Amino acid sequence: MNTRSPSSVESRLLRVEGRVQGVGYRDFCVRRARSLGVTGWVRNRLDGSVEVLLQGPADTLDRMDAYLRAGPPASRVDRVRRGAESAEAATLHGFEARPTA
């Protein structure tokens, strides 16, 4: 049984692997997140992956997760790994692309 409330705010840290750099993946993330009202950030990683921090209601983050797994047309998502549930304790405002880390 699922005990989480659809309206409770969650944080998810995701690492997306595949052909996800140089194909508009970060811009895709920003557009989708803003359209869903998800807050957080996205950034390229030096290892070729993309890291995404999402905050919002669980059901909305599930929808965003599905978008991340599909990616934009030029991308190829091989794997999405999930990190810590409470990756960032502070409440975020807006969604932005951050510099490569």
SULGIGI-V750116 format. One record per backbone hydrogen bond with DSSP energy under -0.5 kcal/mol. CO is the residue of the C=O (numbers start at 0). NH is the residue of the N-H. E is the energy in kcal/mol with one decimal. If there is no record, write none. Layout:
BEGIN
((CO & NH & E) (CO & NH & E))
END
This chain:
BEGIN
((0 & 2 & -0.6) (4 & 7 & -1.3) (4 & 57 & -0.6) (5 & 58 & -0.6) (7 & 57 & -1.0) (9 & 55 & -1.9) (11 & 13 & -0.6) (11 & 53 & -2.9) (12 & 82 & -4.1) (13 & 51 & -2.8) (14 & 80 & -2.9) (15 & 49 & -2.3) (16 & 77 & -2.6) (16 & 78 & -1.7) (17 & 19 & -1.4) (18 & 75 & -1.5) (23 & 27 & -2.2) (24 & 28 & -2.4) (25 & 29 & -2.5) (26 & 30 & -2.6) (27 & 31 & -2.5) (28 & 32 & -2.9) (29 & 33 & -2.5) (30 & 34 & -2.1) (31 & 35 & -1.6) (32 & 36 & -1.0) (32 & 37 & -2.5) (38 & 54 & -2.4) (39 & 95 & -1.5) (40 & 52 & -2.7) (41 & 97 & -3.1) (42 & 50 & -3.1) (43 & 100 & -2.1) (44 & 47 & -2.1) (47 & 19 & -0.5) (48 & 44 & -2.7) (49 & 15 & -3.5) (50 & 42 & -2.4) (51 & 13 & -3.2) (51 & 53 & -0.5) (52 & 40 & -1.8) (53 & 11 & -2.6) (54 & 38 & -2.3) (55 & 9 & -3.0) (56 & 60 & -2.4) (57 & 61 & -2.1) (58 & 62 & -1.5) (59 & 63 & -2.3) (60 & 64 & -2.7) (61 & 65 & -1.7) (62 & 66 & -1.8) (63 & 67 & -2.5) (64 & 68 & -2.1) (65 & 69 & -1.4) (66 & 70 & -3.2) (71 & 74 & -1.7) (75 & 18 & -2.3) (75 & 77 & -0.7) (78 & 16 & -3.1) (80 & 14 & -2.7) (83 & 12 & -0.8) (83 & 86 & -0.7) (84 & 10 & -0.6) (84 & 86 & -0.7) (93 & 39 & -2.4) (95 & 41 & -1.8))
END
